[in-house]
């Protein structure tokens, strides 16, 4: 089994950690995009009601 020469963790553990970080980042990005979309919808409704 390959291990990181710096932290001593197995390559598999490091890759799982990276995968988790990438998943969290993509979730944050999706949430931000959804929030921006809702803001645009609110702005359109406000413009229509003027």
PDB file with SEQRES, HELIX, SHEET and CRYST1 records, atoms N, CA, C and O in Angstrom:
SEQRES   1 A   50  UNK UNK UNK UNK UNK UNK UNK UNK UNK UNK UNK UNK UNK          
SEQRES   2 A   50  UNK UNK UNK UNK UNK UNK UNK UNK UNK UNK UNK UNK UNK          
SEQRES   3 A   50  UNK UNK UNK UNK UNK UNK UNK UNK UNK UNK UNK UNK UNK          
SEQRES   4 A   50  UNK UNK UNK UNK UNK UNK UNK UNK UNK UNK UNK                  
HELIX    1 AA1 UNK A   11  UNK A   48  1                                  38    
CRYST1    1.000    1.000    1.000  90.00  90.00  90.00 P 1           1          
ATOM      1  N   UNK A   1       0.846  -1.178   0.000  1.00  0.00           N  
ATOM      2  CA  UNK A   1       0.000   0.000   0.000  1.00  0.00           C  
ATOM      3  C   UNK A   1       0.895   1.246   0.000  1.00  0.00           C  
ATOM      4  O   UNK A   1       1.878   1.325   0.737  1.00  0.00           O  
ATOM      5  N   UNK A   2       0.534   2.197  -0.831  1.00  0.00           N  
ATOM      6  CA  UNK A   2       1.310   3.437  -0.902  1.00  0.00           C  
ATOM      7  C   UNK A   2       0.876   4.386   0.214  1.00  0.00           C  
ATOM      8  O   UNK A   2      -0.307   4.504   0.534  1.00  0.00           O  
ATOM      9  N   UNK A   3       1.868   5.057   0.793  1.00  0.00           N  
ATOM     10  CA  UNK A   3       1.576   6.032   1.844  1.00  0.00           C  
ATOM     11  C   UNK A   3       2.226   7.357   1.485  1.00  0.00           C  
ATOM     12  O   UNK A   3       3.253   7.407   0.808  1.00  0.00           O  
ATOM     13  N   UNK A   4       1.602   8.425   1.957  1.00  0.00           N  
ATOM     14  CA  UNK A   4       2.161   9.758   1.773  1.00  0.00           C  
ATOM     15  C   UNK A   4       3.433   9.868   2.607  1.00  0.00           C  
ATOM     16  O   UNK A   4       3.424   9.554   3.797  1.00  0.00           O  
ATOM     17  N   UNK A   5       4.513  10.307   1.994  1.00  0.00           N  
ATOM     18  CA  UNK A   5       5.774  10.414   2.726  1.00  0.00           C  
ATOM     19  C   UNK A   5       5.775  11.614   3.677  1.00  0.00           C  
ATOM     20  O   UNK A   5       6.671  11.726   4.514  1.00  0.00           O  
ATOM     21  N   UNK A   6       4.802  12.502   3.568  1.00  0.00           N  
ATOM     22  CA  UNK A   6       4.737  13.676   4.445  1.00  0.00           C  
ATOM     23  C   UNK A   6       3.848  13.410   5.663  1.00  0.00           C  
ATOM     24  O   UNK A   6       4.271  13.613   6.801  1.00  0.00           O  
ATOM     25  N   UNK A   7       2.607  12.952   5.418  1.00  0.00           N  
ATOM     26  CA  UNK A   7       1.671  12.780   6.541  1.00  0.00           C  
ATOM     27  C   UNK A   7       1.532  11.331   6.998  1.00  0.00           C  
ATOM     28  O   UNK A   7       0.990  11.080   8.074  1.00  0.00           O  
ATOM     29  N   UNK A   8       2.014  10.365   6.198  1.00  0.00           N  
ATOM     30  CA  UNK A   8       1.948   8.966   6.580  1.00  0.00           C  
ATOM     31  C   UNK A   8       0.621   8.288   6.303  1.00  0.00           C  
ATOM     32  O   UNK A   8       0.459   7.099   6.576  1.00  0.00           O  
ATOM     33  N   UNK A   9      -0.343   9.046   5.755  1.00  0.00           N  
ATOM     34  CA  UNK A   9      -1.644   8.445   5.448  1.00  0.00           C  
ATOM     35  C   UNK A   9      -1.557   7.638   4.167  1.00  0.00           C  
ATOM     36  O   UNK A   9      -0.720   7.889   3.301  1.00  0.00           O  
ATOM     37  N   UNK A  10      -2.453   6.655   4.074  1.00  0.00           N  
ATOM     38  CA  UNK A  10      -2.475   5.849   2.850  1.00  0.00           C  
ATOM     39  C   UNK A  10      -3.004   6.698   1.701  1.00  0.00           C  
ATOM     40  O   UNK A  10      -3.750   7.655   1.905  1.00  0.00           O  
ATOM     41  N   UNK A  11      -2.610   6.335   0.515  1.00  0.00           N  
ATOM     42  CA  UNK A  11      -3.051   7.056  -0.676  1.00  0.00           C  
ATOM     43  C   UNK A  11      -4.572   7.043  -0.759  1.00  0.00           C  
ATOM     44  O   UNK A  11      -5.176   8.050  -1.127  1.00  0.00           O  
ATOM     45  N   UNK A  12      -5.194   5.928  -0.425  1.00  0.00           N  
ATOM     46  CA  UNK A  12      -6.644   5.811  -0.469  1.00  0.00           C  
ATOM     47  C   UNK A  12      -7.309   6.811   0.490  1.00  0.00           C  
ATOM     48  O   UNK A  12      -8.301   7.449   0.137  1.00  0.00           O  
ATOM     49  N   UNK A  13      -6.753   6.943   1.710  1.00  0.00           N  
ATOM     50  CA  UNK A  13      -7.309   7.895   2.679  1.00  0.00           C  
ATOM     51  C   UNK A  13      -7.211   9.324   2.165  1.00  0.00           C  
ATOM     52  O   UNK A  13      -8.147  10.110   2.310  1.00  0.00           O  
ATOM     53  N   UNK A  14      -6.074   9.655   1.563  1.00  0.00           N  
ATOM     54  CA  UNK A  14      -5.883  11.002   1.024  1.00  0.00           C  
ATOM     55  C   UNK A  14      -6.875  11.263  -0.105  1.00  0.00           C  
ATOM     56  O   UNK A  14      -7.485  12.330  -0.165  1.00  0.00           O  
ATOM     57  N   UNK A  15      -7.034  10.294  -0.995  1.00  0.00           N  
ATOM     58  CA  UNK A  15      -7.955  10.464  -2.123  1.00  0.00           C  
ATOM     59  C   UNK A  15      -9.405  10.583  -1.642  1.00  0.00           C  
ATOM     60  O   UNK A  15     -10.175  11.368  -2.196  1.00  0.00           O  
ATOM     61  N   UNK A  16      -9.779   9.818  -0.625  1.00  0.00           N  
ATOM     62  CA  UNK A  16     -11.135   9.931  -0.082  1.00  0.00           C  
ATOM     63  C   UNK A  16     -11.363  11.313   0.515  1.00  0.00           C  
ATOM     64  O   UNK A  16     -12.446  11.882   0.375  1.00  0.00           O  
ATOM     65  N   UNK A  17     -10.352  11.851   1.177  1.00  0.00           N  
ATOM     66  CA  UNK A  17     -10.459  13.187   1.762  1.00  0.00           C  
ATOM     67  C   UNK A  17     -10.621  14.237   0.660  1.00  0.00           C  
ATOM     68  O   UNK A  17     -11.458  15.132   0.775  1.00  0.00           O  
ATOM     69  N   UNK A  18      -9.830  14.128  -0.399  1.00  0.00           N  
ATOM     70  CA  UNK A  18      -9.929  15.051  -1.530  1.00  0.00           C  
ATOM     71  C   UNK A  18     -11.313  14.941  -2.168  1.00  0.00           C  
ATOM     72  O   UNK A  18     -11.921  15.958  -2.503  1.00  0.00           O  
ATOM     73  N   UNK A  19     -11.810  13.730  -2.338  1.00  0.00           N  
ATOM     74  CA  UNK A  19     -13.136  13.524  -2.923  1.00  0.00           C  
ATOM     75  C   UNK A  19     -14.209  14.205  -2.071  1.00  0.00           C  
ATOM     76  O   UNK A  19     -15.129  14.825  -2.604  1.00  0.00           O  
ATOM     77  N   UNK A  20     -14.088  14.088  -0.761  1.00  0.00           N  
ATOM     78  CA  UNK A  20     -15.047  14.727   0.148  1.00  0.00           C  
ATOM     79  C   UNK A  20     -14.995  16.248  -0.002  1.00  0.00           C  
ATOM     80  O   UNK A  20     -16.034  16.906  -0.060  1.00  0.00           O  
ATOM     81  N   UNK A  21     -13.787  16.801  -0.063  1.00  0.00           N  
ATOM     82  CA  UNK A  21     -13.643  18.249  -0.223  1.00  0.00           C  
ATOM     83  C   UNK A  21     -14.270  18.708  -1.530  1.00  0.00           C  
ATOM     84  O   UNK A  21     -14.984  19.711  -1.552  1.00  0.00           O  
ATOM     85  N   UNK A  22     -14.017  17.994  -2.614  1.00  0.00           N  
ATOM     86  CA  UNK A  22     -14.591  18.362  -3.914  1.00  0.00           C  
ATOM     87  C   UNK A  22     -16.113  18.282  -3.885  1.00  0.00           C  
ATOM     88  O   UNK A  22     -16.790  19.133  -4.463  1.00  0.00           O  
ATOM     89  N   UNK A  23     -16.651  17.277  -3.223  1.00  0.00           N  
ATOM     90  CA  UNK A  23     -18.098  17.140  -3.101  1.00  0.00           C  
ATOM     91  C   UNK A  23     -18.684  18.333  -2.347  1.00  0.00           C  
ATOM     92  O   UNK A  23     -19.694  18.904  -2.759  1.00  0.00           O  
ATOM     93  N   UNK A  24     -18.039  18.703  -1.237  1.00  0.00           N  
ATOM     94  CA  UNK A  24     -18.506  19.848  -0.446  1.00  0.00           C  
ATOM     95  C   UNK A  24     -18.442  21.133  -1.263  1.00  0.00           C  
ATOM     96  O   UNK A  24     -19.364  21.946  -1.202  1.00  0.00           O  
ATOM     97  N   UNK A  25     -17.373  21.328  -2.024  1.00  0.00           N  
ATOM     98  CA  UNK A  25     -17.231  22.530  -2.848  1.00  0.00           C  
ATOM     99  C   UNK A  25     -18.313  22.592  -3.920  1.00  0.00           C  
ATOM    100  O   UNK A  25     -18.875  23.657  -4.178  1.00  0.00           O  
ATOM    101  N   UNK A  26     -18.605  21.459  -4.541  1.00  0.00           N  
ATOM    102  CA  UNK A  26     -19.641  21.454  -5.579  1.00  0.00           C  
ATOM    103  C   UNK A  26     -21.011  21.710  -4.968  1.00  0.00           C  
ATOM    104  O   UNK A  26     -21.860  22.332  -5.607  1.00  0.00           O  
ATOM    105  N   UNK A  27     -21.244  21.243  -3.742  1.00  0.00           N  
ATOM    106  CA  UNK A  27     -22.512  21.487  -3.059  1.00  0.00           C  
ATOM    107  C   UNK A  27     -22.663  22.976  -2.744  1.00  0.00           C  
ATOM    108  O   UNK A  27     -23.739  23.547  -2.918  1.00  0.00           O  
ATOM    109  N   UNK A  28     -21.588  23.594  -2.283  1.00  0.00           N  
ATOM    110  CA  UNK A  28     -21.614  25.035  -1.986  1.00  0.00           C  
ATOM    111  C   UNK A  28     -21.881  25.817  -3.260  1.00  0.00           C  
ATOM    112  O   UNK A  28     -22.678  26.755  -3.255  1.00  0.00           O  
ATOM    113  N   UNK A  29     -21.225  25.443  -4.353  1.00  0.00           N  
ATOM    114  CA  UNK A  29     -21.421  26.136  -5.624  1.00  0.00           C  
ATOM    115  C   UNK A  29     -22.863  25.988  -6.095  1.00  0.00           C  
ATOM    116  O   UNK A  29     -23.457  26.957  -6.567  1.00  0.00           O  
ATOM    117  N   UNK A  30     -23.435  24.797  -5.975  1.00  0.00           N  
ATOM    118  CA  UNK A  30     -24.822  24.571  -6.385  1.00  0.00           C  
ATOM    119  C   UNK A  30     -25.769  25.409  -5.537  1.00  0.00           C  
ATOM    120  O   UNK A  30     -26.727  25.976  -6.062  1.00  0.00           O  
ATOM    121  N   UNK A  31     -25.518  25.496  -4.241  1.00  0.00           N  
ATOM    122  CA  UNK A  31     -26.353  26.306  -3.360  1.00  0.00           C  
ATOM    123  C   UNK A  31     -26.277  27.776  -3.737  1.00  0.00           C  
ATOM    124  O   UNK A  31     -27.293  28.471  -3.736  1.00  0.00           O  
ATOM    125  N   UNK A  32     -25.076  28.256  -4.059  1.00  0.00           N  
ATOM    126  CA  UNK A  32     -24.907  29.653  -4.442  1.00  0.00           C  
ATOM    127  C   UNK A  32     -25.614  29.947  -5.762  1.00  0.00           C  
ATOM    128  O   UNK A  32     -26.215  31.010  -5.921  1.00  0.00           O  
ATOM    129  N   UNK A  33     -25.547  29.019  -6.700  1.00  0.00           N  
ATOM    130  CA  UNK A  33     -26.222  29.208  -7.984  1.00  0.00           C  
ATOM    131  C   UNK A  33     -27.738  29.251  -7.793  1.00  0.00           C  
ATOM    132  O   UNK A  33     -28.423  30.068  -8.408  1.00  0.00           O  
ATOM    133  N   UNK A  34     -28.250  28.380  -6.947  1.00  0.00           N  
ATOM    134  CA  UNK A  34     -29.677  28.355  -6.672  1.00  0.00           C  
ATOM    135  C   UNK A  34     -30.113  29.651  -6.002  1.00  0.00           C  
ATOM    136  O   UNK A  34     -31.165  30.203  -6.326  1.00  0.00           O  
ATOM    137  N   UNK A  35     -29.311  30.126  -5.077  1.00  0.00           N  
ATOM    138  CA  UNK A  35     -29.618  31.379  -4.388  1.00  0.00           C  
ATOM    139  C   UNK A  35     -29.640  32.548  -5.384  1.00  0.00           C  
ATOM    140  O   UNK A  35     -30.520  33.405  -5.301  1.00  0.00           O  
ATOM    141  N   UNK A  36     -28.700  32.593  -6.310  1.00  0.00           N  
ATOM    142  CA  UNK A  36     -28.651  33.647  -7.327  1.00  0.00           C  
ATOM    143  C   UNK A  36     -29.873  33.567  -8.240  1.00  0.00           C  
ATOM    144  O   UNK A  36     -30.434  34.593  -8.626  1.00  0.00           O  
ATOM    145  N   UNK A  37     -30.280  32.352  -8.579  1.00  0.00           N  
ATOM    146  CA  UNK A  37     -31.457  32.160  -9.426  1.00  0.00           C  
ATOM    147  C   UNK A  37     -32.715  32.671  -8.732  1.00  0.00           C  
ATOM    148  O   UNK A  37     -33.561  33.299  -9.368  1.00  0.00           O  
ATOM    149  N   UNK A  38     -32.841  32.411  -7.451  1.00  0.00           N  
ATOM    150  CA  UNK A  38     -33.995  32.884  -6.691  1.00  0.00           C  
ATOM    151  C   UNK A  38     -33.987  34.404  -6.607  1.00  0.00           C  
ATOM    152  O   UNK A  38     -35.043  35.034  -6.675  1.00  0.00           O  
ATOM    153  N   UNK A  39     -32.822  34.989  -6.461  1.00  0.00           N  
ATOM    154  CA  UNK A  39     -32.704  36.449  -6.409  1.00  0.00           C  
ATOM    155  C   UNK A  39     -33.156  37.062  -7.730  1.00  0.00           C  
ATOM    156  O   UNK A  39     -33.853  38.076  -7.739  1.00  0.00           O  
ATOM    157  N   UNK A  40     -32.761  36.449  -8.847  1.00  0.00           N  
ATOM    158  CA  UNK A  40     -33.182  36.929 -10.163  1.00  0.00           C  
ATOM    159  C   UNK A  40     -34.705  36.838 -10.303  1.00  0.00           C  
ATOM    160  O   UNK A  40     -35.333  37.754 -10.833  1.00  0.00           O  
ATOM    161  N   UNK A  41     -35.291  35.752  -9.835  1.00  0.00           N  
ATOM    162  CA  UNK A  41     -36.740  35.595  -9.911  1.00  0.00           C  
ATOM    163  C   UNK A  41     -37.447  36.671  -9.097  1.00  0.00           C  
ATOM    164  O   UNK A  41     -38.443  37.239  -9.543  1.00  0.00           O  
ATOM    165  N   UNK A  42     -36.927  36.953  -7.891  1.00  0.00           N  
ATOM    166  CA  UNK A  42     -37.519  38.007  -7.063  1.00  0.00           C  
ATOM    167  C   UNK A  42     -37.431  39.359  -7.756  1.00  0.00           C  
ATOM    168  O   UNK A  42     -38.382  40.140  -7.725  1.00  0.00           O  
ATOM    169  N   UNK A  43     -36.287  39.637  -8.382  1.00  0.00           N  
ATOM    170  CA  UNK A  43     -36.118  40.902  -9.100  1.00  0.00           C  
ATOM    171  C   UNK A  43     -37.086  41.017 -10.265  1.00  0.00           C  
ATOM    172  O   UNK A  43     -37.649  42.087 -10.493  1.00  0.00           O  
ATOM    173  N   UNK A  44     -37.287  39.941 -11.002  1.00  0.00           N  
ATOM    174  CA  UNK A  44     -38.225  39.953 -12.131  1.00  0.00           C  
ATOM    175  C   UNK A  44     -39.651  40.206 -11.653  1.00  0.00           C  
ATOM    176  O   UNK A  44     -40.402  40.954 -12.279  1.00  0.00           O  
ATOM    177  N   UNK A  45     -40.011  39.585 -10.557  1.00  0.00           N  
ATOM    178  CA  UNK A  45     -41.370  39.784  -9.998  1.00  0.00           C  
ATOM    179  C   UNK A  45     -41.540  41.231  -9.564  1.00  0.00           C  
ATOM    180  O   UNK A  45     -42.588  41.829  -9.807  1.00  0.00           O  
ATOM    181  N   UNK A  46     -40.530  41.799  -8.931  1.00  0.00           N  
ATOM    182  CA  UNK A  46     -40.601  43.189  -8.496  1.00  0.00           C  
ATOM    183  C   UNK A  46     -40.733  44.115  -9.697  1.00  0.00           C  
ATOM    184  O   UNK A  46     -41.503  45.074  -9.649  1.00  0.00           O  
ATOM    185  N   UNK A  47     -39.999  43.850 -10.771  1.00  0.00           N  
ATOM    186  CA  UNK A  47     -40.094  44.685 -11.960  1.00  0.00           C  
ATOM    187  C   UNK A  47     -41.477  44.593 -12.595  1.00  0.00           C  
ATOM    188  O   UNK A  47     -42.003  45.600 -13.069  1.00  0.00           O  
ATOM    189  N   UNK A  48     -42.066  43.417 -12.614  1.00  0.00           N  
ATOM    190  CA  UNK A  48     -43.407  43.230 -13.178  1.00  0.00           C  
ATOM    191  C   UNK A  48     -44.453  43.961 -12.364  1.00  0.00           C  
ATOM    192  O   UNK A  48     -45.438  44.446 -12.921  1.00  0.00           O  
ATOM    193  N   UNK A  49     -44.262  44.052 -11.063  1.00  0.00           N  
ATOM    194  CA  UNK A  49     -45.257  44.647 -10.178  1.00  0.00           C  
ATOM    195  C   UNK A  49     -45.157  46.167 -10.138  1.00  0.00           C  
ATOM    196  O   UNK A  49     -45.974  46.811  -9.479  1.00  0.00           O  
ATOM    197  N   UNK A  50     -44.192  46.752 -10.814  1.00  0.00           N  
ATOM    198  CA  UNK A  50     -44.062  48.209 -10.809  1.00  0.00           C  
ATOM    199  C   UNK A  50     -44.991  48.843 -11.815  1.00  0.00           C  
ATOM    200  O   UNK A  50     -45.016  50.066 -11.948  1.00  0.00           O  
TER     201      UNK A  50                                                      
END                                                                             
